[in-house]
Amino acid sequence: MLGAAPIDLSHDEWEAISRDECPLLLCGRPLHELGRMVLLLQAAEVLAPELCGELIRDLYERGDLAERQALLRALPLLQDPGSFLSTAVEACRSNVQTVFEAIACENPYPARYFPDLNCNQMIMRAIVAGLPLQRVVGLASRITPELVRMARDHMQECIAAHRAVHKGIQLIIGVG
């Protein structure tokens, strides 16, 4: 058993892997999640593409929460990551906060592969969930006029209902 202790690499070890997205995907994650990601990546290397797709779908549909989280964090590291878009979008619909965070936070996958509609929905869901938008990788590059409109509408609804406005909305609509 690998345990739930956070991954603790030395400065030199982080430097050795900093050429790709591993530090972003692993920072502060439990060791057992890294183990699951490594197993998935190794399996994906030896499977034919169609079997890899079946494995990803099956793991997401039947896996426990920890397995789903590891799978979602590993998506950008797989060969042909865009082919797993439906699984990633499905994760944004999860009612389990940790599963949603695994795709929406500290994960470059949505910024690279989500269509605008799905990315906008994910960002708005992060706002409603109260997540810091700084955790959404590539947010600035995914701001569209439609997302600005959605954020403004949400802000106006909060004000009208005398609810607090998420501070991260400033990152989208550009108000100080």
N, C-alpha and C positions, 0 to 999 in steps of 0.2 A: 504494500500500500504506500503510495507516494505522500499522502497527507495533504492537509489544507494550508500548510505554511506558505506564505507568499514567496514567489520566486525571488531569490536574493542572489544576484550575480555581482561579481566584482566590476569595477570600472573597466578593466581590460576585457572582461567577457562581454559587457554591453557594447563596447567599441567593436569587438569582433563581429557582432551580429547587426550592428547599426546600419549596414549597407542596405538593408531591406526593412520591412515593416514589423519584424519580430519584436523590437523593443516596445513599440506602440501597443501591439496585441498582447504582450506578456506582462508588461509592467504592473506589478501588484497583484497579479493573478495567482491563484493557488497552484501548487506543484502538480496536483492531480489533473488539473486542466491542461497543463503542458503535456503531461503523459498521454492524455486522450488525443490531443492535437497531433502529437508525433505518430501515434498509432494510425490515426486517420490519414495523415499525409503519406505514410509508408504504404498503406493499403491502396491509396489512390494512385501511387506510382506504378504499382504492378497490375492494376485492373485495367481492362479495356474501358474506353470513355463511357460507353453505355452502361457498363456494370458499375462504374464509379458513380454515375448519376443515380442509379438505383440504390446504391449504398447510401448516398447522401440523403435521398428522400426517405429511405427506410429508417436511418438513424434519427432523422429529425422527427418523423411521425411516431416512432416507437421508443425512442431514447428517453431516459430520465432527464431531469432538468440540467444536471451537470454535463451530460452528454450533448444535449442541445446547445448549451452555452459554448462548449469547446468546439463543436462543429461550426457554429456561426462565426467564432473568432478565427477559425482556420480557413474559411471560404476564400479570402483574398490570396491565400498562399497556394491554393490548388491550381492545377493546370486548367485552363479555360474557365476561370471563375465566373464569367458572365453566364455560363450555362446553368448556374445554380440560382438564378434570379428569383424564380418562383418560390424557392425555399426561403430565401432571404426576405422577400416581401411578406410571406406567410408569418415569419417571425415577428414582424412589426405589428401583427394583429394579435399576438399573444397577450393574454391577460396576466401573465407572469412577468413581473417587473424585471427580474434578472435575465430572462430570456430576451425581452425587448432591449435591455441595455447591452446585451452581448452583440446585437447587430447595430444598434443605434449609437453606441458610445465607444470611443477609442477604436473604432473599426473603419478602415478606409473603404470597405466594400460599397456602402450606399452612395458615397460621393462619386465613385467611379462607374457604378453599374445601374443605379436606380434611374428609371425615367422620372421626369420632373414631378409628375403626379404623385408617385410613390414616395419620392424624397420629401416633397412638401408635406404629405400626410405624416411621415415619420417625424419630421421636425416639429410639426404642430402637436403631435402626440407627446414628444419630449417636453414641450412647453407645458401642456396640460398636466403632465406627470411631475412637473417641477424640477426636471433635471437641468443642471447647468449646461447651457448650449455650447460652452467651450469644450465639452466632451464630444460633440458631434464633429467628426473629422471632415474637413473640407467645407464647412458651413458657408464661408464667404463665397466660395466658387459656385454654390448651389442656390444662392438667393436670386429669385426670379420676381418679376412684377406680380405674379400670382401669389407667391409666398408672402410678399410684402402686404398684399391686399388681405390675405388670410390672417396674418399677424395683426394688422390694424383692426380688422373686424373683431378678433379675439380680444384685443386690448379694449376696444369700445364696449364689448359685452361685459368684461370684468369691471370696468368703471361704472357702467350702468347698474350692475348688480352689487356694487360696493365691495368687490373682492380685490385682493391685491393683484397687481399686474406683474407678471413674470419679468424679472429684470433683464433676462436674456433677449426679450423682444427688441431691445435697443440695438442688438447686433444685427437684427433683420431690417428694421425700419429706419435705423440711423438717427434716432432721437437721443439727445444727450441727457 
